[in-house]
Amino acid sequence: MTGRRPHLNPMKAINSISPMDEIHMIGKLADLKEAHYKQSLMISAIAELLMEKGIFTAAELQARTTRLERLDSIDTRSSQGQQ
């Protein structure tokens, strides 16, 4: 043995999933989508309430979101060895 890993074919792994495992994965994906929707709805409600109370404006929220997206993009490129 040369110490090299065998080449793994992702499509072969996908095709080897049993029908029951596939059903479970679809169910988990549906659960994740529902959780994501509920979290997004909650964040939107909190943001609206804070804007109504004058804590921050929609423009301030957008500016902060843009800033965080840029920072995340920089972090992602850095972790991948790109800059």
DSSP file (Angstrom, degrees, kcal/mol; ACC not computed):
  #  RESIDUE AA STRUCTURE BP1 BP2  ACC     N-H-->O    O-->H-N    N-H-->O    O-->H-N    TCO  KAPPA ALPHA  PHI   PSI    X-CA   Y-CA   Z-CA
    1    1 A M              0   0    0      0, 0.0     0, 0.0     0, 0.0     0, 0.0   0.000 360.0 360.0 360.0 137.8    0.0    0.0    0.0
    2    2 A T        -     0   0    0      2,-0.1     3,-0.1     1,-0.0     0, 0.0   0.468 360.0-111.3 -91.0  -2.2    1.3    3.4   -0.9
    3    3 A G  S    S+     0   0    0      1,-0.3     2,-0.2     0, 0.0    -1,-0.0   0.450  75.1 132.4  86.2  -0.4   -0.4    5.3    1.8
    4    4 A R        -     0   0    0      1,-0.1    -1,-0.3     3,-0.0    -2,-0.1  -0.578  60.4-114.9 -84.7 147.6   -2.7    7.1   -0.6
    5    5 A R        -     0   0    0     -2,-0.2     2,-0.1    -3,-0.1    -1,-0.1  -0.543  34.8-107.0 -75.9 144.8   -6.4    7.3    0.0
    6    6 A P        -     0   0    0      0, 0.0     2,-0.3     0, 0.0    -1,-0.1  -0.455  41.1 -99.5 -68.7 147.2   -8.6    5.5   -2.5
    7    7 A H        -     0   0    0     -2,-0.1     2,-0.5     1,-0.0    -3,-0.0  -0.518  38.5-148.9 -68.6 126.4  -10.4    7.8   -4.9
    8    8 A L        -     0   0    0     -2,-0.3     3,-0.1    -3,-0.0    -1,-0.0  -0.864   1.6-148.2-102.0 128.1  -14.0    8.2   -3.6
    9    9 A N     >  -     0   0    0     -2,-0.5     4,-1.7     1,-0.2     3,-0.4  -0.844   3.0-157.7 -94.1 112.1  -16.7    8.7   -6.2
   10   10 A P  H  > S+     0   0    0      0, 0.0     4,-2.2     0, 0.0    -1,-0.2   0.852  92.7  55.0 -61.0 -33.3  -19.4   10.9   -4.6
   11   11 A M  H  > S+     0   0    0      1,-0.2     4,-2.5     2,-0.2     5,-0.1   0.865 105.0  53.2 -68.3 -33.8  -22.1    9.7   -7.0
   12   12 A K  H  > S+     0   0    0     -3,-0.4     4,-1.0     2,-0.2    -1,-0.2   0.908 109.2  48.9 -65.2 -40.5  -21.3    6.1   -6.0
   13   13 A A  H  < S+     0   0    0     -4,-1.7     3,-0.4     2,-0.2    -2,-0.2   0.901 111.7  49.2 -64.4 -40.8  -21.9    7.0   -2.4
   14   14 A I  H >< S+     0   0    0     -4,-2.2     3,-1.3     1,-0.2    -2,-0.2   0.911 110.1  50.7 -65.2 -41.8  -25.1    8.8   -3.2
   15   15 A N  H 3< S+     0   0    0     -4,-2.5    -1,-0.2     1,-0.3    -2,-0.2   0.695 102.7  61.4 -70.3 -18.0  -26.4    5.8   -5.2
   16   16 A S  T 3< S+     0   0    0     -4,-1.0     2,-0.3    -3,-0.4    -1,-0.3   0.440  77.1 112.7 -89.7   2.1  -25.6    3.4   -2.4
   17   17 A I  S <  S-     0   0    0     -3,-1.3    -3,-0.0    -4,-0.2    -4,-0.0  -0.562  70.9-121.9 -75.1 133.5  -28.0    5.1    0.0
   18   18 A S     >  -     0   0    0     -2,-0.3     4,-2.3     1,-0.1     5,-0.2  -0.354  20.9-112.9 -71.7 156.3  -31.0    3.0    0.9
   19   19 A P  H  > S+     0   0    0      0, 0.0     4,-2.0     0, 0.0     5,-0.1   0.865 118.9  52.3 -56.5 -36.9  -34.5    4.2    0.1
   20   20 A M  H  > S+     0   0    0      2,-0.2     4,-2.3     1,-0.2     5,-0.2   0.909 108.4  49.8 -67.9 -41.1  -35.2    4.5    3.8
   21   21 A D  H  > S+     0   0    0      1,-0.2     4,-2.4     2,-0.2    -1,-0.2   0.891 109.7  52.5 -62.1 -38.5  -32.1    6.5    4.4
   22   22 A E  H  X S+     0   0    0     -4,-2.3     4,-2.3     2,-0.2    -2,-0.2   0.906 107.9  50.5 -64.0 -41.4  -33.1    8.8    1.6
   23   23 A I  H  X S+     0   0    0     -4,-2.0     4,-2.2     2,-0.2    -2,-0.2   0.909 110.4  50.2 -62.2 -42.4  -36.5    9.3    3.2
   24   24 A H  H  X S+     0   0    0     -4,-2.3     4,-2.4     1,-0.2    -2,-0.2   0.904 110.5  49.7 -63.2 -41.2  -34.9   10.2    6.5
   25   25 A M  H  X S+     0   0    0     -4,-2.4     4,-2.5     2,-0.2    -2,-0.2   0.899 109.8  50.6 -65.1 -39.8  -32.6   12.7    4.8
   26   26 A I  H  X S+     0   0    0     -4,-2.3     4,-2.2     2,-0.2    -1,-0.2   0.907 110.8  49.7 -63.6 -41.0  -35.6   14.3    3.0
   27   27 A G  H  X S+     0   0    0     -4,-2.2     4,-2.2     2,-0.2    -2,-0.2   0.906 110.7  49.2 -63.3 -42.2  -37.4   14.6    6.3
   28   28 A K  H  X S+     0   0    0     -4,-2.4     4,-2.5     2,-0.2    -2,-0.2   0.900 109.9  51.8 -64.4 -40.2  -34.3   16.1    8.0
   29   29 A L  H  X S+     0   0    0     -4,-2.5     4,-2.4     1,-0.2    -2,-0.2   0.909 109.2  50.1 -62.5 -41.7  -34.0   18.6    5.1
   30   30 A A  H  X S+     0   0    0     -4,-2.2     4,-2.2     2,-0.2    -1,-0.2   0.903 110.2  50.6 -62.7 -41.0  -37.7   19.6    5.5
   31   31 A D  H  X S+     0   0    0     -4,-2.2     4,-2.5     2,-0.2    -2,-0.2   0.910 110.4  49.4 -62.8 -42.3  -37.2   20.1    9.3
   32   32 A L  H  X S+     0   0    0     -4,-2.5     4,-2.7     2,-0.2    -2,-0.2   0.904 109.7  51.3 -63.8 -41.4  -34.1   22.3    8.6
   33   33 A K  H  X S+     0   0    0     -4,-2.4     4,-2.4     2,-0.2    -1,-0.2   0.912 111.2  47.8 -62.5 -41.7  -36.1   24.4    6.1
   34   34 A E  H  X S+     0   0    0     -4,-2.2     4,-2.5     2,-0.2    -2,-0.2   0.919 112.4  48.5 -65.1 -43.4  -38.9   24.9    8.6
   35   35 A A  H  X S+     0   0    0     -4,-2.5     4,-2.4     2,-0.2    -2,-0.2   0.905 111.4  50.5 -63.1 -41.6  -36.5   25.8   11.4
   36   36 A H  H  X S+     0   0    0     -4,-2.7     4,-2.6     2,-0.2    -2,-0.2   0.918 110.3  49.9 -62.4 -43.8  -34.7   28.3    9.0
   37   37 A Y  H  X S+     0   0    0     -4,-2.4     4,-2.5     1,-0.2    -2,-0.2   0.929 111.7  47.9 -60.5 -46.2  -38.1   29.8    8.1
   38   38 A K  H  X S+     0   0    0     -4,-2.5     4,-2.2     1,-0.2    -1,-0.2   0.892 112.7  48.6 -64.6 -39.5  -39.1   30.3   11.7
   39   39 A Q  H  X S+     0   0    0     -4,-2.4     4,-2.5     2,-0.2    -1,-0.2   0.906 111.6  49.5 -66.2 -41.2  -35.7   31.8   12.6
   40   40 A S  H  X S+     0   0    0     -4,-2.6     4,-2.3     2,-0.2    -2,-0.2   0.906 111.1  49.9 -63.3 -41.5  -35.9   34.2    9.7
   41   41 A L  H  X S+     0   0    0     -4,-2.5     4,-2.3     2,-0.2    -2,-0.2   0.907 111.2  48.8 -63.1 -42.7  -39.4   35.2   10.7
   42   42 A M  H  X S+     0   0    0     -4,-2.2     4,-2.5     2,-0.2    -2,-0.2   0.916 111.1  49.4 -64.5 -44.4  -38.3   35.8   14.3
   43   43 A I  H  X S+     0   0    0     -4,-2.5     4,-2.6     1,-0.2    -1,-0.2   0.909 111.4  49.9 -62.1 -41.6  -35.3   37.9   13.2
   44   44 A S  H  X S+     0   0    0     -4,-2.3     4,-2.5     2,-0.2    -1,-0.2   0.913 111.0  49.1 -63.0 -42.5  -37.6   40.0   10.9
   45   45 A A  H  X S+     0   0    0     -4,-2.3     4,-2.3     2,-0.2    -2,-0.2   0.916 112.4  47.6 -64.0 -43.3  -40.1   40.5   13.7
   46   46 A I  H  X S+     0   0    0     -4,-2.5     4,-2.5     2,-0.2     5,-0.2   0.926 111.9  50.1 -63.9 -44.5  -37.4   41.6   16.2
   47   47 A A  H  X S+     0   0    0     -4,-2.6     4,-2.2     1,-0.2    -2,-0.2   0.922 110.7  49.6 -60.9 -44.1  -35.8   44.0   13.6
   48   48 A E  H  X S+     0   0    0     -4,-2.5     4,-2.7     1,-0.2    -1,-0.2   0.927 111.3  48.9 -60.6 -45.3  -39.2   45.6   12.9
   49   49 A L  H  X S+     0   0    0     -4,-2.3     4,-1.9     1,-0.2    -2,-0.2   0.916 111.3  49.2 -61.6 -43.6  -39.9   46.1   16.6
   50   50 A L  H  <>S+     0   0    0     -4,-2.5     5,-2.5     1,-0.2     6,-0.7   0.868 112.5  48.2 -65.5 -36.0  -36.5   47.7   17.2
   51   51 A M  H ><5S+     0   0    0     -4,-2.2     3,-1.2    -5,-0.2    -2,-0.2   0.910 109.6  52.3 -69.3 -41.2  -37.0   50.0   14.2
   52   52 A E  H 3<5S+     0   0    0     -4,-2.7    -2,-0.2     1,-0.3    -1,-0.2   0.851 109.5  50.1 -61.6 -33.7  -40.5   51.0   15.4
   53   53 A K  T 3<5S-     0   0    0     -4,-1.9    -1,-0.3    -5,-0.2    -2,-0.2   0.473 116.9-115.9 -84.3  -2.4  -39.0   51.8   18.8
   54   54 A G  T < 5S+     0   0    0     -3,-1.2    -3,-0.2     2,-0.3     3,-0.1   0.675  76.0 131.3  79.5  17.0  -36.3   53.9   17.2
   55   55 A I  S   <S-     0   0    0     -5,-2.5     2,-0.3     1,-0.3    -4,-0.2   0.907  83.0 -14.5 -68.7 -41.2  -33.4   51.8   18.3
   56   56 A F  S    S-     0   0    0     -6,-0.7    -2,-0.3    -9,-0.2    -1,-0.3  -0.972  70.9-116.1-153.8 165.3  -32.0   51.8   14.8
   57   57 A T     >  -     0   0    0     -2,-0.3     4,-2.3    -3,-0.1     5,-0.2  -0.550  30.7-109.6-100.0 167.2  -33.2   52.6   11.2
   58   58 A A  H  > S+     0   0    0      1,-0.2     4,-2.5     2,-0.2     5,-0.2   0.879 121.2  54.2 -61.5 -37.5  -33.6   50.4    8.2
   59   59 A A  H  > S+     0   0    0      2,-0.2     4,-2.5     1,-0.2    -1,-0.2   0.897 107.8  49.0 -64.5 -40.4  -30.6   52.1    6.7
   60   60 A E  H  > S+     0   0    0      2,-0.2     4,-2.3     1,-0.2    -2,-0.2   0.900 111.4  49.7 -65.5 -40.0  -28.4   51.3    9.8
   61   61 A L  H  X S+     0   0    0     -4,-2.3     4,-2.5     2,-0.2    -2,-0.2   0.923 112.0  47.9 -63.9 -43.6  -29.6   47.7    9.7
   62   62 A Q  H  X S+     0   0    0     -4,-2.5     4,-2.6     2,-0.2    -2,-0.2   0.908 111.2  50.8 -63.6 -42.2  -28.7   47.4    6.0
   63   63 A A  H  X S+     0   0    0     -4,-2.5     4,-2.2     2,-0.2    -1,-0.2   0.911 112.2  46.6 -62.8 -42.5  -25.3   49.0    6.5
   64   64 A R  H  X S+     0   0    0     -4,-2.3     4,-2.6     2,-0.2    -2,-0.2   0.907 111.8  51.1 -66.8 -41.4  -24.5   46.6    9.4
   65   65 A T  H  X S+     0   0    0     -4,-2.5     4,-2.3     1,-0.2    -2,-0.2   0.923 110.8  48.4 -61.4 -44.7  -25.7   43.6    7.3
   66   66 A T  H  X S+     0   0    0     -4,-2.6     4,-2.2     2,-0.2    -1,-0.2   0.912 111.4  50.5 -61.5 -43.5  -23.5   44.7    4.4
   67   67 A R  H  X S+     0   0    0     -4,-2.2     4,-2.4     1,-0.2    -2,-0.2   0.919 111.5  47.5 -61.1 -44.9  -20.5   45.1    6.7
   68   68 A L  H  X S+     0   0    0     -4,-2.6     4,-2.5     1,-0.2    -1,-0.2   0.873 109.6  53.3 -66.5 -36.9  -21.0   41.7    8.2
   69   69 A E  H  X S+     0   0    0     -4,-2.3     4,-2.2     2,-0.2    -1,-0.2   0.904 109.7  49.0 -62.9 -41.1  -21.4   40.0    4.8
   70   70 A R  H  X S+     0   0    0     -4,-2.2     4,-2.3     2,-0.2    -2,-0.2   0.929 111.7  48.5 -63.9 -44.8  -18.1   41.6    3.7
   71   71 A L  H  X S+     0   0    0     -4,-2.4     4,-2.6     1,-0.2    -2,-0.2   0.902 111.7  49.8 -62.2 -40.7  -16.3   40.4    6.9
   72   72 A D  H  X S+     0   0    0     -4,-2.5     4,-2.5     2,-0.2    -1,-0.2   0.892 109.6  51.7 -64.3 -39.8  -17.8   36.9    6.4
   73   73 A S  H  X S+     0   0    0     -4,-2.2     4,-2.3     2,-0.2    -2,-0.2   0.906 110.9  47.6 -63.5 -42.2  -16.6   36.9    2.8
   74   74 A I  H  X S+     0   0    0     -4,-2.3     4,-2.4     2,-0.2    -2,-0.2   0.923 112.6  49.2 -64.5 -44.5  -13.1   37.9    3.9
   75   75 A D  H  X S+     0   0    0     -4,-2.6     4,-2.4     2,-0.2    -2,-0.2   0.895 110.8  50.7 -61.4 -41.2  -13.1   35.2    6.6
   76   76 A T  H  X S+     0   0    0     -4,-2.5     4,-1.1     2,-0.2    -1,-0.2   0.924 111.9  46.1 -64.5 -45.1  -14.2   32.6    4.1
   77   77 A R  H  <>S+     0   0    0     -4,-2.3     5,-3.0     1,-0.2     3,-0.3   0.898 112.5  51.6 -65.4 -39.0  -11.5   33.5    1.6
   78   78 A S  H ><5S+     0   0    0     -4,-2.4     3,-1.4     1,-0.2    -2,-0.2   0.907 108.0  50.7 -64.1 -41.6   -8.9   33.5    4.3
   79   79 A S  H 3<5S+     0   0    0     -4,-2.4    -1,-0.2     1,-0.3    -2,-0.2   0.724 109.5  51.9 -70.7 -19.6   -9.9   30.0    5.6
   80   80 A Q  T 3<5S-     0   0    0     -4,-1.1    -1,-0.3    -3,-0.3    -2,-0.2   0.392 120.4-109.0 -94.6   2.6   -9.6   28.7    2.0
   81   81 A G  T < 5S+     0   0    0     -3,-1.4     2,-0.3     1,-0.3    -3,-0.2   0.670  80.7 121.2  81.1  16.7   -6.1   30.1    1.6
   82   82 A Q      <       0   0    0     -5,-3.0    -1,-0.3    -6,-0.2    -2,-0.2  -0.843 360.0 360.0-111.4 148.9   -7.2   32.9   -0.8
   83   83 A Q              0   0    0     -2,-0.3    -1,-0.1    -3,-0.1    -5,-0.1   0.300 360.0 360.0-152.1 360.0   -6.9   36.6   -0.4
